[in-house]
Amino acid sequence: MNKLRKFLIAGLVVLTFGLSAVGKSVNAETVMKMASATINDVQHEWQKTFAAEMQARVGDQVKIELYPASQLGTIPRMAEGVLLGTIESFISPTAFLVGTEPKLKIFDAPGLFDSPKHLARVIHNPEYRDHLEQMALDKGLRIIGAIYNSPFIVLTKEPAPSLDSLKGLKIRTFASPLQIKPMEAIGASPLPLPLTEVVPALQSGSIDGMLAGMPILVAFKYYDIAKTVTDLQFSIIVSVNVVNETWFQSQSPEVQTAIQESGRAAEQAVLQWGIDNVARTNKVWLEKGGQILELSAEDRARMNETFKSVSDDILNAESDVAAEYQKLLGVVEAER
């Protein structure tokens, strides 16, 4: 009898342990590492807002870890990480992802958007937003966030108030041909560089300036290195947050829905924050002794004509990119 009792107790212990293990497996916490090259900007704000939206929807089912300011590597390494699945999520201007998904270069076309709110209407057009989410699925990436970042400006160590003053300057650009080729067309020498390499390159004189958004210049205190920016007024930076599709598909339907809903809710929530942040950082730049210059009307017209000619050639060179560009242009016109 004692042997039978011991056997039953042992069996109960094993069963209880097994059920406990199954329960832990079913309710296992998913870790979502979210990477970015920047900090204290609209990309970082989107990540924080997304995390709060996820907490409200699925609680502790997903543990979100934020890694801003290139903590998980350079931009190319983070893009590679999300492709390989070692990083679940990465947010970046589209220009840094065109090597992975060439169709994303359509968002770098000059003169595309009239204003931040026009850009937001295009992105949040319901049919187009659904299409955008799946644009890079064949590359293993799902777009769960798309936001207004900031206008492109050019920082230079010496004042550059005209197109002619940009000729011959070594300018750090994003990796997209939509920045590289237009800068070449106006006589500058574009050099794609990771953000982490720009400060020493500017200090050493390896480059003369950089294309960027003002929030990045202020967040990383570039006013300590160079004081002059020229507002070219030719393009707006669009940032997208991508996740590894295999990882996304491994989540429960509840978590998948939460990710999609949280991403879109965060997009809406940070729009005005992003607009206000550009105004705020412009003010800080001036307070720190910086200058914000503008091209003359004649120079801007000449630049826009050159940039459009170059970008149209690039965007129409590949049939799949050209088709995506025409689809986007249709939404851009409909939402004006």
N, C-alpha and C positions, 0 to 999 in steps of 0.2 A: 504493500500500500504506500509506504514511504517512498519507494522507488518511483511508483506511478505519479505520486504527488510532485516529486522533484522534477520528473520528466515534463509534467504539465506546466509547472512554474517556469522551467527553462524554455519551453516552447512559447509561453506567453511573453517572456522577455524578448525572445527573438522576433516574435510577431510585432510587438510594440515598437522595437527598434526599427524594424523594417518599414512599418507604417510611418514612423517618424521620418525616416530617410526619404520615403516617397513624398511625404508632405513637404519636406524641405526642397526636394527636387522640383516639385510642381510650382512652389512659391519662390523659387530661386530668384535672387535679385539680379537684374540685368545691369551691367555697367556700360555707360555711354560716355566715352571720352570725346569731348568737343574741343577741337583745336582751332587756333587762329594765329595769324602773325601780328595782330594789332591788340591794343588794349585801350580801354576808356573811350571807345568810339562807338559808332552805331552797330558795328559787327558784334562787339562785346556786349552791347546792350541787348541786341537780339538774342544772343546766347542766354543771357541772364533771364530775359523775359520768357524764352522758350522753356527754360528749366522750371520757372514758377508755374507756367501753364501745364507742364507735364505733372508736376507735383499735385496740382489741383485735380487732374484727371485720373491718374493711376497711383498716386501716393508713392510708396517706397518700392513699387515693383521695378522701377528703373532708377538706378543711382547715377546721377549726372555729374561728371567731373569736368570743370572748365580749365582749359590750358591756353590762356591768351599769351601774347607777346612771344611767339615762337618757342614756347617751352618744349614742344614736341618735335622741334627741328625747323629747318628752313622751309620755305613755301614748297619747293619741289618735293622735299621729303615728306611733308604733311599730305600733299596731294597723292603721292605714291602710297603713303600709309593707309589712306582711306580706300584706295583702289585694292590694296592687298588685304584690307580688313584688320590691320593692326591698330588703326584708329577708326572709330565708328563714324565720326562726323568732322567736317572741316568747312569753315566759312571763309570766303575769299572773293575779291573782285573777279568777275568772269574772265578777265584778261589772263589771269594766272592758271586758268583751267583749259584754255583752248588747245593746249598740247594733248590733253586727254580727250576732250570733246570739241572738235573744231567748230561745231555749229554754234557754240556759245560766243564766238567772235561777233555774231550779229549785234550783240548788245553794246559793242564798242564803236558802232558806226557813228561818225560825227553828225551833229545836228538832228539826232533822232528824236529827242524828247524836248518839249518846250519848257518844262519845269518839273520839280520833284513830284508835284501832285499829278501831272500828266503821266509821268512814269508809273506812279502808283496805280492810276486808273488802267493803264495798259496791263501791268502785271496782274492786277486783281480782276481783270475781265474774266468771268467765271470759266468760260470755255478755254481761253488761252492759258489760264493758270493751271487747269488740269493737264493741258498739253505740255506746259513747261515742266511740270513735275516729272514727266516721263521722257523728256528730251534726251537724257543721257543714259537711259536704262540699258541700251545695247553696249555701253562701256562699263556697266556694273555699278552705276551711280544713280541715286534718286535725289532729285532736288526737293528739299522740304522747306526751303526758305529763299525768298528773293526780295531784296530791299534796295531802296535809294541809299547810296552811300554819300557822295559829295561830288561837286563839279571838279573836273580836272584843272589843275593849275600847274605852272612850271616854276620851280624854285631855282634861282641862279645865284652864284656868289657875287656876280656883278649885275647891275641893273640891265634888264632886257626889255625895253619898252616898245620894241619893234621887231618885225620878222627878221630884218636884216641883222639885228643884234644877236639872233639865235644861231646864225650861220657859223659853222665850224665848232660849236660848243658840243662837248661830250655830255649827253643827257641820259641819265638812267630812266629807262622806260619799263613798263610792264612787258610781259613776254609776248603779248599779242601783236601780230603783224599790223593790226589796226592802230597801234601806237608807233611801231618801228618804221613802217614804210612812209606814213605821212611826215614824220620828223625828218626822215632822209630827204623827202621831197622839198622841204623848205631849207635844206642845207645843213641841218644839225647832224650830229653823229650819235645815234641812239645806241645804248648799251644796256641790255636786260640784266638786272642784278637782283639778287634776293635783298629784302629790306634790311637784313642784318649786316649786309656788306656796304650799305650806302654811306653811313657816317664815316668810317675810315677812308672810303674812296673820296668823299668830299674833302676831308681834312688833308689828305695827301695830295690832292689835285688830280687824282686819276680820272675824276669826272668833274664837270663844271656845274652840274645841276641835276634836277630830277623832276619827272612828271609824277604828281601825287594829288591827294586831296588835302585841304588845309587841316582837317582833324588829325591826320597822321603827323603832319609837320609839327603841330602843337603838342600832341601826346608824347612825341619823342624829342621835343625841345630842339628842333632844327634851327630855331632862331638864335641859338648859341653859335651856329656855324655859318649861316648865311641869312641875310636880312630881306632879300628881295624876292617877291613872287609876282608873276605876271598871270593875270586871269585871262586865259586864251578864249574862254567861252565857246568851246567847240564840242564838248562831250560831258556826259554825266557818268560817273562810275556806278555800275550795278554790281552788287554783291549777291552771291548765292551760297546757300548752305547745302552741301551734298552729304549723303550718308551711303555707306556700303550697302548695296542692294541685297547681297546674300545675308548680311546681318539683319537687315530690315525684314526679310522674308522669314527669318528664324524666330521672330517675335510673335506673340499671340495676336489674334485679330484685335483684341482690345488695345494692346500697346501700339500696334500699327496705326489704328485709327487715332489714338491719342497723339502720336508723333505728327501725323498729317494735320490734325486740327490745331495742335499747339504751334506748329510752324506758321500756319496762316494767321492765327491769332496774333502771334508775335510780330509778323509783318505789319499788320494794321496798327499795332500798339506803338511801334518805334518810328513810324513815319514822321510825325511831328517832332519827336525827339531828335531825329536826324537833321531835320530842317533847322531846328533851333540850335543844334550843335555846330552846324556850319557857321551860323551867325555869331555864336559865342566864341568859336575858335578864331574867326576873322578878327574879332575885337581883341582877343588875347594877343594875336600876332602883332597888331598895331601897338598895343600897350608895351610889348617887349622890344619896341624899337624897329619893328619890321615895316616894310612897304608893300602895298598891294597896287600894282600897276595894271593898266589896261592898254590893249592895242588901239590904234586909231581905227576909225570906221573903214578906211581904205585898206589897211593891213588885214583887218578881220575879214573883209569881203574876199581879198586875195587868198588868204589862208583857207577860208571855207571852200572856195572853188577848188583849190588844190587838194585839200583833204577829201572832198567828196569824190573827185575823179579817181584818186588813188584807192579809196575804200570801196568804191563800186567795182573796180577791177578785181579787188581781192575777194569781195563777197560773191561775185558772180563767176569766179573761176572754178568752183566745185558745185555740181548740180544739187547735192543735198543741202549745202550751206545756202545756195541761192534760193532754194525752195523755202527754207526756214526764214530767210530774210524777207521774202515776199509775204509770207504769212504774218510776220511781225509788223511789217509796214502797213498791212491791212488793218490790224488792230490799232496801231499808232494813229492812223487817219480817223478811224471810227471813234476814238476816244479823245480827239482834240476838242 
